[in-house]
Amino acid sequence: MAGLLGGRHTLRARLALAIGAVVAVLAGLVAVVTTNAYAAAGCQVTYRIASQWPGGFTGDVAVKNLGDPIGGWTLRWAFGAGQTVTQAWNATVTASGAQVTAADAGYNGAIATNGTVSFGFNGSWTGSNPVPASFTLNGTVCTGGVGSASPSASASPSRSASASPSTSTSPQPSGDAMAAVAAMQPGWNLGNSLDATGADETSWGNPRVTAALLDNIRAQGFNSVRIPVTWGQHMGGAPNYTVDAAWLARVKEVVDWALADGFYVMINVHHDSWQWLNTMPGDRANVQNKYNALWTQLAAAFRGSSPKLVFESVNEPQFTGSSGDAQNAELLAVLNKEFHRIVRASGGTNATRLLVLPTLHTSADQARIDELTSTFNQLNDRNLIATVHFYGYWPFSVNVAGGTRFDPAVEQDLVGQFDRVANAFVARGIPVIIGEYGLLGFDRHTGTIEQGEKLKFFEYLGHYARTKKLTTMLWDNGQHFGRTSFTWSDPELFGQIRSSWTTRSGTASADFVYVPKTGSIAAQNLTLNLNGTTFQSLRQGSTDLVRGTDYTVSGNQLTLTSAALTRLVASRSYGVNATLQARFSAGVPWRINIITFDPPVLAAATGTTAAFSLPAQFRGDQLATMEAKYADGSNAGPQNWTSFKEFDVTFAPDTTANTITLRPAFFAEVNDNARVTLTFHFWSGTRVTYFVTKSGSTVTGSTS
């Protein structure tokens, strides 16, 4: 659900290749050479910088063979500004000075005529990061044609602020909603800005939206942007409910920037859903009049805008004080139908504009889908889109009730929801947009869910949405992509998301291996999740580990040998001593941290229900979850239907401060003068017991 000021600020991304001349974009540089003929030798190279951050970048390279089939390939180019390749996948990359050589990985050596092979790499840069001027494939200059009859492969490293990297900026024909929504994939939400409920767009802590932000989001590979807008605090009173002209002009300015960048753009009525629209059961006439007046003004303001502008009737519709599901469904149907009537009657581009209608609460439950299906049947309009939101299986999404892993329950919850909307709508030719997706744990910080488990969730989400032809829009309230730095707070997460738009990636049962601080080190096993790929190699930095000596692979079991682990951890300092990459035939590599640890040590403490932190020596380990029980075995604390408490709501580790804080929310539902046994579960498998007793506002903690 979208964020509320003072409550949840819930967090909610395929770079299209330009065809024709070369396009180069900072943080999304693309060099493309085209052709439509082949002969004995010829090639086309597409080089793009998929993401960039201070000092580093990720490059994606696609090589198309325009000549006769080849059985092995070597691609060469020169970096012009001192860039270096630090690691690569799906190719073996070496360098001598500025000259770079990428050779096939064996399994991808054959390229048929007009066939394409792709590989990727991470690199470093300083000063500037221009695309290479030219490439050779097996000694043949890749000019985009055969012989010398094609244009040069050189690239220009700049573009105007309004240029679009989209393959097409022409609007989809009216009635072709499925094609338009497919072209919107992937999408991104400009959350907690124009939807903020304060005086202006900065009231929830984000800076003013800039054209540069949208330029940079476009360069990340997004083809659509959802711009949530809250209108209520910018509207006058009855009977006209006039929208403030300056606010409307500001919204239009941001929309126009996005359209100029080539985005499909979605605007809506956002937090109004819980500010005043929710009172409709008891104040129907006034709410209906205000809603109709709002959409009448918006339809008039945008009636001449590009067909790539999309309207969404209301975000996460909800009603307070209704008589139940039947009335909720009836009220939402009224809002959706009035929205449809007003927009269509306003004429201009609105006569055929794509309109998005949500389910109640944007839920994918079958009953909610059935209700929206009824509305679609009644409206019988080929330019309508259905929308739901998806934040995953709740215990996993917030890390409660032991939901620490991406397990079959989490996967089946996703499959069920995506299947239901695909069967109800897509199967009938009605497109579906997952208007917001993410994890609810991002409300606090992204560390609520363990990194590897998070990556597996997003890898599968992107894959399954693609198979069901669902367009996805990442919810981002500023925590994912920096609004002024234009960098990702978690590049590894975005790399996984971006990869999932086009292919699957191999993963593993964990992204870590724990080894003891002292004593002998035993061999360790990880289960590989191949996801349709094949395992290729295990690498540390630019060095491949030796199969059969450092590791073995049997079926889906990867075993790291005792000798290799002992060498990798070296002096065995606490924490990550080495990082490996399991490399597969497609997708991004899977990172495996080799971690040295000792069992964590906790210490006695005193404090209050408002401020209680216990000393914790983590000694290389990481906290996964916490159980709380009374002496009789019953569950203690909030959500007492489970012994496992909610991460960061009831407890929060701080490995820098060496503390574990028990939140006031935990003590608020703990019995007075009752001893509570806490069991802290760590990712190494270690469990540590601790005891707390609350007496009034005083809290004492001990290890025995």
VOVOVO-669478 format. One record per residue (C-alpha): x, y, z. Coordinates in nm, 2 decimals, always signed. Example, Ala and Ser with C-alpha at 12.3 -4.5 7.8 and 13.67 -1.06 7.14 Angstrom:
% residues 2
east  north  up
+1.23  -0.45  +0.78 $
+1.37  -0.11  +0.71 $
***
This chain:
% residues 704
east  north  up
+0.00  +0.00  +0.00 $
+0.12  +0.35  -0.07 $
+0.27  +0.55  +0.21 $
+0.09  +0.76  +0.47 $
+0.25  +1.05  +0.65 $
+0.31  +0.96  +1.01 $
+0.25  +0.59  +0.92 $
+0.38  +0.37  +0.65 $
+0.58  +0.54  +0.37 $
+0.57  +0.22  +0.17 $
+0.84  +0.16  -0.10 $
+0.71  +0.04  -0.41 $
+1.22  -0.09  -1.32 $
+1.43  -0.26  -1.97 $
+1.64  -0.02  -2.13 $
+1.51  -0.01  -2.49 $
+1.79  +0.00  -2.74 $
+1.79  +0.29  -3.00 $
+1.77  +0.16  -3.35 $
+1.96  +0.36  -3.61 $
+2.23  +0.60  -3.51 $
+2.43  +0.56  -3.19 $
+2.28  +0.71  -2.87 $
+2.49  +0.76  -2.56 $
+2.34  +0.85  -2.22 $
+2.52  +0.90  -1.89 $
+2.42  +0.61  -1.66 $
+2.25  +0.45  -1.95 $
+2.48  +0.49  -2.25 $
+2.38  +0.30  -2.56 $
+2.57  +0.25  -2.88 $
+2.38  +0.08  -3.16 $
+2.48  +0.01  -3.52 $
+2.21  -0.13  -3.75 $
+2.19  -0.32  -4.07 $
+1.94  -0.53  -4.27 $
+2.18  -0.75  -4.48 $
+2.44  -1.01  -4.43 $
+2.72  -1.17  -4.62 $
+3.04  -1.36  -4.54 $
+3.15  -1.13  -4.25 $
+2.98  -0.85  -4.07 $
+2.86  -0.76  -3.72 $
+2.65  -0.52  -3.51 $
+2.74  -0.44  -3.15 $
+2.51  -0.28  -2.89 $
+2.70  -0.15  -2.59 $
+2.51  +0.01  -2.31 $
+2.59  +0.13  -1.96 $
+2.30  -0.02  -1.77 $
+2.38  +0.15  -1.45 $
+2.65  +0.38  -1.32 $
+2.76  +0.51  -0.98 $
+3.06  +0.70  -0.85 $
+3.36  +0.51  -0.96 $
+3.18  +0.21  -1.11 $
+2.93  +0.10  -1.37 $
+2.77  -0.21  -1.52 $
+2.80  -0.27  -1.90 $
+2.58  -0.49  -2.12 $
+2.71  -0.59  -2.46 $
+2.51  -0.76  -2.73 $
+2.69  -0.89  -3.04 $
+2.49  -0.98  -3.36 $
+2.65  -1.18  -3.63 $
+2.55  -1.05  -3.97 $
+2.77  -1.29  -4.17 $
+2.80  -1.66  -4.21 $
+2.76  -1.87  -3.89 $
+3.06  -1.87  -3.66 $
+3.17  -2.14  -3.40 $
+3.36  -1.92  -3.16 $
+3.41  -1.55  -3.11 $
+3.64  -1.28  -2.98 $
+3.52  -0.92  -2.95 $
+3.78  -0.64  -2.91 $
+3.75  -0.27  -2.83 $
+3.95  +0.01  -2.66 $
+3.84  +0.22  -2.37 $
+3.90  +0.58  -2.43 $
+3.90  +0.72  -2.08 $
+4.09  +0.47  -1.87 $
+3.80  +0.25  -1.78 $
+3.87  -0.10  -1.66 $
+3.67  -0.42  -1.64 $
+3.66  -0.56  -1.29 $
+3.44  -0.87  -1.34 $
+3.24  -1.02  -1.63 $
+2.98  -1.29  -1.69 $
+2.89  -1.49  -2.00 $
+3.23  -1.41  -2.15 $
+3.60  -1.42  -2.05 $
+3.73  -1.07  -2.05 $
+4.10  -0.96  -2.04 $
+4.27  -0.63  -2.09 $
+4.61  -0.50  -2.19 $
+4.62  -0.13  -2.12 $
+4.32  +0.03  -2.29 $
+4.26  -0.27  -2.52 $
+3.99  -0.51  -2.40 $
+3.93  -0.86  -2.53 $
+3.61  -1.06  -2.46 $
+3.60  -1.42  -2.56 $
+3.31  -1.66  -2.57 $
+3.24  -1.87  -2.26 $
+3.23  -2.20  -2.46 $
+2.86  -2.26  -2.42 $
+2.78  -1.95  -2.62 $
+3.05  -1.97  -2.88 $
+2.83  -2.04  -3.18 $
+2.64  -1.75  -3.33 $
+2.41  -1.82  -3.63 $
+2.36  -1.58  -3.91 $
+2.16  -1.29  -3.76 $
+2.20  -1.45  -3.42 $
+2.29  -1.25  -3.11 $
+2.50  -1.33  -2.80 $
+2.52  -1.11  -2.49 $
+2.75  -1.07  -2.20 $
+2.79  -0.83  -1.92 $
+3.05  -0.68  -1.69 $
+3.12  -0.45  -1.40 $
+3.38  -0.18  -1.45 $
+3.55  +0.12  -1.29 $
+3.58  +0.47  -1.42 $
+3.71  +0.81  -1.33 $
+3.64  +1.15  -1.49 $
+3.43  +1.03  -1.78 $
+3.28  +0.71  -1.91 $
+3.23  +0.73  -2.29 $
+3.13  +0.43  -2.50 $
+3.40  +0.27  -2.71 $
+3.44  +0.41  -3.06 $
+3.45  +0.08  -3.24 $
+3.45  -0.30  -3.20 $
+3.59  -0.59  -3.40 $
+3.45  -0.94  -3.40 $
+3.70  -1.21  -3.49 $
+3.90  -0.93  -3.66 $
+3.61  -0.78  -3.86 $
+3.52  -0.43  -3.78 $
+3.15  -0.41  -3.67 $
+3.01  -0.14  -3.89 $
+2.65  -0.26  -3.87 $
+2.67  -0.41  -4.21 $
+2.89  -0.62  -4.43 $
+3.22  -0.51  -4.58 $
+3.26  -0.13  -4.56 $
+2.91  -0.04  -4.69 $
+2.77  +0.06  -4.35 $
+2.80  +0.35  -4.12 $
+3.07  +0.37  -3.85 $
+3.02  +0.22  -3.51 $
+3.13  +0.54  -3.33 $
+2.90  +0.68  -3.07 $
+2.81  +1.02  -2.94 $
+2.83  +1.05  -2.56 $
+2.55  +1.31  -2.52 $
+2.18  +1.37  -2.56 $
+1.94  +1.64  -2.50 $
+1.73  +1.64  -2.18 $
+1.42  +1.56  -2.38 $
+1.56  +1.28  -2.60 $
+1.41  +0.94  -2.55 $
+1.59  +0.60  -2.56 $
+1.27  +0.44  -2.65 $
+1.24  +0.23  -2.97 $
+0.93  +0.43  -3.06 $
+0.78  +0.75  -2.94 $
+0.47  +0.73  -3.15 $
+0.14  +0.66  -2.96 $
-0.02  +0.32  -2.97 $
-0.34  +0.32  -3.18 $
-0.66  +0.35  -2.99 $
-0.80  +0.01  -2.90 $
-0.46  -0.15  -2.88 $
-0.44  -0.14  -2.51 $
-0.25  -0.47  -2.47 $
+0.03  -0.35  -2.70 $
+0.05  -0.01  -2.52 $
+0.07  -0.17  -2.17 $
+0.33  -0.41  -2.30 $
+0.53  -0.11  -2.42 $
+0.50  +0.04  -2.07 $
+0.71  -0.24  -1.92 $
+0.90  -0.18  -1.70 $
+0.76  +0.10  -1.49 $
+0.87  +0.31  -1.19 $
+0.67  +0.51  -0.92 $
+0.76  +0.87  -0.83 $
+0.64  +0.81  -0.48 $
+0.63  +1.04  -0.18 $
+0.66  +1.35  -0.39 $
+0.34  +1.49  -0.56 $
+0.14  +1.25  -0.35 $
+0.27  +1.39  -0.02 $
-0.02  +1.52  +0.20 $
+0.15  +1.83  +0.33 $
+0.17  +2.18  +0.18 $
+0.39  +2.08  -0.11 $
+0.58  +1.80  -0.27 $
+0.87  +1.82  -0.03 $
+0.66  +1.77  +0.29 $
+0.75  +1.40  +0.31 $
+1.13  +1.47  +0.29 $
+1.20  +1.43  -0.08 $
+1.34  +1.73  -0.28 $
+1.14  +1.89  -0.56 $
+1.11  +1.67  -0.87 $
+1.35  +1.78  -1.15 $
+1.37  +1.70  -1.52 $
+1.71  +1.56  -1.45 $
+1.56  +1.30  -1.22 $
+1.33  +1.18  -1.49 $
+1.61  +1.18  -1.75 $
+1.81  +0.95  -1.52 $
+1.52  +0.72  -1.45 $
+1.47  +0.69  -1.82 $
+1.83  +0.60  -1.86 $
+1.79  +0.32  -1.61 $
+1.57  +0.14  -1.86 $
+1.22  +0.23  -1.74 $
+0.96  +0.28  -2.01 $
+0.68  +0.42  -1.79 $
+0.65  +0.63  -1.48 $
+0.35  +0.64  -1.24 $
+0.32  +0.99  -1.09 $
+0.09  +0.96  -0.78 $
-0.08  +1.29  -0.70 $
-0.28  +1.39  -0.39 $
-0.52  +1.67  -0.46 $
-0.74  +1.73  -0.15 $
-0.52  +1.99  +0.02 $
-0.50  +2.18  -0.31 $
-0.88  +2.20  -0.37 $
-1.13  +2.47  -0.27 $
-1.46  +2.40  -0.11 $
-1.81  +2.32  -0.24 $
-1.97  +2.35  -0.48 $
-1.69  +2.40  -0.73 $
-1.40  +2.23  -0.55 $
-1.16  +2.43  -0.76 $
-0.81  +2.28  -0.79 $
-0.53  +2.53  -0.71 $
-0.40  +2.66  -1.04 $
-0.04  +2.66  -0.93 $
-0.06  +2.30  -0.81 $
-0.22  +2.18  -1.13 $
+0.05  +2.37  -1.33 $
+0.32  +2.20  -1.13 $
+0.17  +1.86  -1.19 $
+0.14  +1.93  -1.56 $
+0.51  +2.05  -1.57 $
+0.63  +1.72  -1.43 $
+0.40  +1.52  -1.65 $
+0.53  +1.71  -1.96 $
+0.89  +1.64  -1.86 $
+0.82  +1.27  -1.84 $
+0.63  +1.27  -2.17 $
+0.92  +1.46  -2.34 $
+1.15  +1.18  -2.21 $
+0.95  +0.93  -2.40 $
+0.78  +0.77  -2.10 $
+0.43  +0.64  -2.08 $
+0.29  +0.84  -1.78 $
+0.02  +0.75  -1.53 $
-0.13  +1.01  -1.30 $
-0.40  +0.94  -1.04 $
-0.60  +1.05  -0.74 $
-0.38  +0.91  -0.47 $
-0.40  +0.96  -0.09 $
-0.73  +1.12  -0.13 $
-0.85  +0.76  -0.11 $
-0.80  +0.76  +0.27 $
-0.83  +1.14  +0.33 $
-1.18  +1.20  +0.21 $
-1.30  +0.95  -0.05 $
-1.32  +0.68  +0.22 $
-1.60  +0.87  +0.39 $
-1.83  +0.80  +0.10 $
-2.05  +0.55  +0.28 $
-2.18  +0.82  +0.52 $
-2.14  +1.13  +0.29 $
-2.21  +1.00  -0.05 $
-2.34  +1.31  -0.22 $
-2.06  +1.54  -0.11 $
-1.78  +1.29  -0.18 $
-1.93  +1.21  -0.52 $
-1.96  +1.57  -0.61 $
-1.60  +1.65  -0.51 $
-1.46  +1.34  -0.70 $
-1.66  +1.43  -1.01 $
-1.54  +1.79  -0.99 $
-1.18  +1.69  -0.95 $
-1.18  +1.46  -1.26 $
-1.38  +1.71  -1.46 $
-1.09  +1.96  -1.41 $
-0.82  +1.70  -1.47 $
-0.98  +1.58  -1.79 $
-1.00  +1.94  -1.92 $
-0.65  +2.02  -1.82 $
-0.50  +1.71  -2.00 $
-0.75  +1.66  -2.28 $
-0.48  +1.76  -2.54 $
-0.19  +1.57  -2.39 $
-0.02  +1.28  -2.56 $
-0.20  +0.95  -2.58 $
+0.10  +0.81  -2.37 $
-0.06  +0.99  -2.07 $
-0.27  +0.74  -1.88 $
-0.53  +0.82  -1.61 $
-0.59  +0.60  -1.30 $
-0.92  +0.66  -1.13 $
-0.81  +0.62  -0.77 $
-0.53  +0.47  -0.57 $
-0.60  +0.18  -0.33 $
-0.97  +0.26  -0.29 $
-1.12  +0.19  +0.05 $
-1.43  +0.29  +0.25 $
-1.48  +0.35  +0.62 $
-1.81  +0.26  +0.79 $
-1.96  +0.07  +0.50 $
-2.20  -0.22  +0.56 $
-1.95  -0.47  +0.40 $
-1.82  -0.61  +0.08 $
-2.13  -0.55  -0.12 $
-2.15  -0.18  -0.04 $
-1.78  -0.14  -0.10 $
-1.81  -0.30  -0.44 $
-2.11  -0.08  -0.53 $
-1.93  +0.24  -0.42 $
-1.61  +0.16  -0.61 $
-1.81  +0.07  -0.92 $
-1.98  +0.42  -0.90 $
-1.64  +0.59  -0.88 $
-1.49  +0.40  -1.17 $
-1.79  +0.45  -1.39 $
-1.82  +0.82  -1.32 $
-1.45  +0.86  -1.38 $
-1.49  +0.68  -1.71 $
-1.80  +0.89  -1.81 $
-1.63  +1.22  -1.73 $
-1.30  +1.15  -1.91 $
-1.46  +1.01  -2.22 $
-1.72  +1.30  -2.24 $
-1.44  +1.56  -2.22 $
-1.33  +1.48  -2.58 $
-0.99  +1.54  -2.74 $
-0.74  +1.27  -2.67 $
-0.95  +1.17  -2.37 $
-1.21  +1.01  -2.60 $
-0.97  +0.71  -2.64 $
-0.72  +0.77  -2.37 $
-0.61  +0.46  -2.17 $
-0.79  +0.45  -1.84 $
-0.68  +0.24  -1.54 $
-0.94  +0.09  -1.30 $
-0.84  -0.06  -0.97 $
-0.99  -0.34  -0.76 $
-1.10  -0.26  -0.40 $
-0.78  -0.20  -0.20 $
-0.60  -0.29  -0.53 $
-0.63  -0.65  -0.40 $
-0.58  -0.96  -0.62 $
-0.83  -1.17  -0.41 $
-1.08  -1.34  -0.64 $
-1.38  -1.16  -0.50 $
-1.22  -0.82  -0.57 $
-1.13  -0.93  -0.92 $
-1.48  -1.05  -0.99 $
-1.62  -0.71  -0.88 $
-1.39  -0.53  -1.12 $
-1.46  -0.77  -1.40 $
-1.83  -0.68  -1.36 $
-1.75  -0.31  -1.41 $
-1.54  -0.39  -1.72 $
-1.82  -0.59  -1.87 $
-2.06  -0.30  -1.82 $
-1.83  -0.04  -1.96 $
-1.73  -0.25  -2.27 $
-1.44  -0.02  -2.36 $
-1.14  -0.16  -2.53 $
-0.91  +0.11  -2.39 $
-0.93  +0.01  -2.02 $
-0.66  -0.14  -1.80 $
-0.70  -0.33  -1.47 $
-0.46  -0.27  -1.19 $
-0.37  -0.44  -0.86 $
-0.07  -0.39  -0.62 $
+0.17  -0.66  -0.49 $
+0.38  -0.66  -0.18 $
+0.43  -1.03  -0.14 $
+0.34  -1.29  +0.12 $
+0.29  -1.08  +0.44 $
+0.50  -1.28  +0.69 $
+0.79  -1.27  +0.44 $
+0.72  -0.91  +0.33 $
+0.76  -0.77  +0.69 $
+0.97  -1.06  +0.84 $
+0.72  -1.18  +1.11 $
+0.61  -1.53  +1.21 $
+0.94  -1.68  +1.11 $
+0.90  -1.56  +0.75 $
+1.27  -1.51  +0.68 $
+1.31  -1.70  +0.36 $
+1.18  -1.70  +0.00 $
+1.01  -2.04  +0.04 $
+0.73  -2.23  -0.14 $
+0.47  -2.04  +0.06 $
+0.60  -1.70  -0.06 $
+0.63  -1.83  -0.42 $
+0.28  -1.98  -0.43 $
+0.13  -1.66  -0.29 $
+0.29  -1.47  -0.58 $
+0.18  -1.73  -0.84 $
-0.18  -1.73  -0.71 $
-0.22  -1.35  -0.73 $
-0.06  -1.32  -1.07 $
-0.25  -1.62  -1.21 $
-0.58  -1.47  -1.09 $
-0.54  -1.14  -1.26 $
-0.40  -1.30  -1.58 $
-0.69  -1.55  -1.60 $
-0.95  -1.28  -1.53 $
-0.82  -1.01  -1.76 $
-0.52  -1.08  -1.98 $
-0.68  -1.40  -2.11 $
-0.97  -1.18  -2.23 $
-0.74  -0.92  -2.39 $
-0.76  -0.68  -2.10 $
-0.41  -0.56  -1.99 $
-0.30  -0.56  -1.63 $
-0.06  -0.33  -1.46 $
+0.09  -0.42  -1.12 $
+0.08  -0.05  -1.03 $
+0.30  -0.09  -0.72 $
+0.53  -0.37  -0.61 $
+0.79  -0.42  -0.35 $
+0.82  -0.55  +0.00 $
+0.65  -0.40  +0.30 $
+0.97  -0.44  +0.50 $
+1.10  -0.15  +0.29 $
+0.88  +0.07  +0.51 $
+1.15  +0.07  +0.77 $
+1.47  -0.01  +0.58 $
+1.58  -0.26  +0.31 $
+1.77  -0.48  +0.57 $
+1.45  -0.61  +0.72 $
+1.46  -0.90  +0.47 $
+1.79  -1.08  +0.42 $
+1.97  -0.97  +0.10 $
+1.98  -1.31  -0.08 $
+1.62  -1.39  +0.01 $
+1.52  -1.05  -0.12 $
+1.71  -1.11  -0.45 $
+1.54  -1.45  -0.50 $
+1.19  -1.28  -0.45 $
+1.25  -1.01  -0.71 $
+1.41  -1.25  -0.95 $
+1.11  -1.47  -0.94 $
+0.86  -1.18  -0.95 $
+1.01  -1.04  -1.27 $
+1.01  -1.38  -1.43 $
+0.66  -1.47  -1.34 $
+0.51  -1.13  -1.43 $
+0.68  -1.17  -1.77 $
+0.53  -1.51  -1.83 $
+0.19  -1.38  -1.75 $
+0.23  -1.06  -1.96 $
+0.18  -0.83  -1.66 $
+0.34  -0.48  -1.66 $
+0.51  -0.40  -1.33 $
+0.58  -0.06  -1.17 $
+0.84  -0.05  -0.89 $
+0.73  +0.15  -0.58 $
+1.01  +0.39  -0.49 $
+0.96  +0.66  -0.23 $
+1.32  +0.78  -0.27 $
+1.48  +0.49  -0.08 $
+1.57  +0.30  -0.40 $
+1.69  +0.56  -0.65 $
+1.85  +0.88  -0.51 $
+1.65  +1.18  -0.61 $
+1.96  +1.40  -0.64 $
+2.25  +1.15  -0.65 $
+2.08  +0.95  -0.93 $
+2.23  +0.63  -0.80 $
+2.07  +0.32  -0.65 $
+2.10  +0.26  -0.28 $
+2.12  -0.11  -0.35 $
+2.28  -0.16  -0.69 $
+2.28  -0.54  -0.65 $
+1.90  -0.54  -0.60 $
+1.84  -0.32  -0.90 $
+2.07  -0.54  -1.11 $
+1.86  -0.84  -1.02 $
+1.54  -0.65  -1.10 $
+1.67  -0.53  -1.43 $
+1.79  -0.87  -1.53 $
+1.45  -1.02  -1.45 $
+1.28  -0.80  -1.72 $
+1.44  -1.02  -1.99 $
+1.58  -1.34  -1.85 $
+1.61  -1.57  -1.55 $
+1.91  -1.58  -1.32 $
+2.05  -1.87  -1.12 $
+2.04  -1.83  -0.75 $
+2.13  -2.06  -0.45 $
+1.99  -2.16  -0.11 $
+2.19  -1.88  +0.05 $
+2.42  -1.60  -0.04 $
+2.66  -1.68  +0.25 $
+2.87  -1.95  +0.40 $
+2.96  -1.93  +0.77 $
+3.29  -2.08  +0.89 $
+3.41  -2.08  +1.26 $
+3.67  -1.84  +1.39 $
+3.89  -2.12  +1.53 $
+3.93  -2.49  +1.46 $
+3.91  -2.69  +1.14 $
+3.68  -2.58  +0.86 $
+3.46  -2.84  +0.71 $
+3.34  -2.85  +0.35 $
+3.01  -2.66  +0.29 $
+2.72  -2.72  +0.06 $
+2.48  -2.49  -0.11 $
+2.18  -2.59  -0.33 $
+2.18  -2.42  -0.67 $
+1.85  -2.29  -0.80 $
+1.93  -2.31  -1.17 $
+1.60  -2.16  -1.29 $
+1.65  -2.29  -1.64 $
+2.01  -2.18  -1.66 $
+2.32  -2.40  -1.64 $
+2.60  -2.35  -1.39 $
+2.93  -2.22  -1.55 $
+3.19  -2.14  -1.30 $
+3.27  -2.01  -0.95 $
+3.49  -1.70  -0.94 $
+3.66  -1.48  -0.69 $
+3.72  -1.14  -0.85 $
+3.87  -1.21  -1.19 $
+4.00  -1.55  -1.10 $
+3.81  -1.87  -1.16 $
+3.82  -2.13  -0.87 $
+3.93  -2.47  -0.98 $
+3.65  -2.72  -1.02 $
+3.73  -3.05  -0.86 $
+3.98  -2.89  -0.62 $
+3.82  -2.58  -0.48 $
+3.46  -2.69  -0.54 $
+3.25  -2.96  -0.69 $
+2.91  -2.96  -0.85 $
+2.68  -3.26  -0.85 $
+2.33  -3.20  -0.99 $
+2.22  -2.89  -0.80 $
+2.46  -2.93  -0.51 $
+2.76  -2.69  -0.50 $
+3.02  -2.80  -0.25 $
+3.31  -2.57  -0.14 $
+3.60  -2.78  -0.02 $
+3.76  -2.75  +0.32 $
+4.09  -2.65  +0.16 $
+3.94  -2.38  -0.05 $
+3.74  -2.23  +0.25 $
+4.04  -2.24  +0.47 $
+4.24  -2.05  +0.20 $
+3.96  -1.80  +0.14 $
+3.91  -1.69  +0.50 $
+4.28  -1.64  +0.54 $
+4.34  -1.48  +0.89 $
+3.97  -1.54  +0.98 $
+3.88  -1.19  +1.09 $
+3.51  -1.15  +1.19 $
+3.28  -1.08  +0.90 $
+3.31  -1.12  +0.53 $
+3.65  -1.26  +0.44 $
+3.59  -1.34  +0.07 $
+3.32  -1.29  -0.19 $
+3.26  -1.54  -0.47 $
+3.03  -1.54  -0.77 $
+2.85  -1.84  -0.90 $
+2.81  -1.77  -1.27 $
+2.53  -1.91  -1.49 $
+2.45  -1.93  -1.86 $
+2.21  -1.63  -1.83 $
+2.12  -1.35  -1.59 $
+2.34  -1.20  -1.32 $
+2.59  -1.39  -1.11 $
+2.50  -1.50  -0.76 $
+2.71  -1.35  -0.49 $
+2.83  -1.58  -0.20 $
+3.00  -1.42  +0.10 $
+3.24  -1.64  +0.30 $
+3.19  -1.52  +0.66 $
+3.39  -1.59  +0.97 $
+3.20  -1.59  +1.30 $
+3.18  -1.69  +1.66 $
+2.85  -1.74  +1.85 $
+2.72  -1.39  +1.94 $
+2.75  -1.28  +2.31 $
+2.48  -1.08  +2.48 $
+2.50  -0.90  +2.82 $
+2.27  -0.79  +3.10 $
+2.11  -0.45  +3.08 $
+1.86  -0.22  +3.24 $
+1.64  +0.04  +3.08 $
+1.28  +0.15  +3.02 $
+1.00  +0.05  +2.80 $
+1.07  +0.36  +2.60 $
+1.44  +0.29  +2.56 $
+1.59  -0.05  +2.61 $
+1.90  -0.18  +2.43 $
+2.10  -0.49  +2.52 $
+2.47  -0.51  +2.45 $
+2.55  -0.75  +2.17 $
+2.88  -0.87  +2.04 $
+2.77  -1.00  +1.70 $
+3.12  -1.14  +1.62 $
+3.05  -1.17  +1.25 $
+2.70  -1.30  +1.27 $
+2.37  -1.14  +1.15 $
+2.04  -1.15  +1.33 $
+1.75  -1.32  +1.14 $
+1.46  -1.31  +1.38 $
+1.35  -1.32  +1.75 $
+1.11  -1.54  +1.94 $
+0.93  -1.43  +2.26 $
+0.76  -1.66  +2.51 $
+0.64  -1.66  +2.87 $
+0.75  -1.92  +3.12 $
+0.44  -2.13  +3.05 $
+0.54  -2.15  +2.68 $
+0.27  -1.91  +2.56 $
+0.36  -1.64  +2.31 $
+0.46  -1.29  +2.44 $
+0.44  -0.95  +2.29 $
+0.25  -0.82  +1.99 $
+0.09  -1.06  +1.74 $
+0.08  -1.33  +2.00 $
-0.06  -1.58  +1.75 $
+0.31  -1.64  +1.67 $
+0.62  -1.65  +1.89 $
+0.83  -1.49  +1.61 $
+0.81  -1.11  +1.64 $
+0.82  -0.85  +1.36 $
+1.17  -0.74  +1.26 $
+1.24  -0.37  +1.33 $
+0.89  -0.31  +1.47 $
+0.95  -0.50  +1.80 $
+1.33  -0.55  +1.78 $
+1.61  -0.40  +1.58 $
+1.98  -0.51  +1.57 $
+2.26  -0.25  +1.52 $
+2.59  -0.42  +1.43 $
+2.77  -0.09  +1.43 $
+2.66  +0.01  +1.78 $
+2.67  -0.35  +1.90 $
+2.32  -0.35  +2.04 $
+1.98  -0.51  +1.99 $
+1.70  -0.27  +2.07 $
+1.36  -0.38  +2.20 $
+1.11  -0.13  +2.07 $
+0.83  +0.03  +2.28 $
+0.58  -0.16  +2.06 $
+0.71  -0.48  +2.20 $
+0.68  -0.39  +2.57 $
+0.33  -0.23  +2.51 $
+0.19  -0.59  +2.48 $
+0.41  -0.77  +2.74 $
+0.26  -0.87  +3.07 $
+0.38  -0.67  +3.38 $
+0.63  -0.86  +3.61 $
+0.63  -1.16  +3.38 $
+0.96  -1.30  +3.27 $
+0.99  -1.33  +2.89 $
+1.23  -1.57  +2.73 $
+1.38  -1.43  +2.41 $
+1.54  -1.65  +2.15 $
+1.75  -1.47  +1.90 $
+1.80  -1.67  +1.57 $
+2.11  -1.58  +1.37 $
+2.18  -1.66  +1.01 $
+2.47  -1.88  +1.10 $
+2.22  -2.11  +1.27 $
+2.32  -2.00  +1.61 $
+2.05  -1.94  +1.87 $
+2.11  -1.73  +2.18 $
+1.87  -1.71  +2.48 $
+1.80  -1.39  +2.68 $
+1.55  -1.29  +2.95 $
+1.36  -0.96  +3.00 $
+1.11  -0.85  +3.27 $
+0.90  -0.54  +3.26 $
+0.79  -0.38  +3.58 $
+0.59  -0.07  +3.51 $
+0.81  +0.13  +3.28 $
+1.13  -0.04  +3.41 $
+1.29  -0.32  +3.21 $
+1.57  -0.55  +3.32 $
+1.75  -0.80  +3.10 $
+1.98  -1.09  +3.17 $
+2.15  -1.39  +3.01 $
+2.03  -1.63  +3.28 $
***
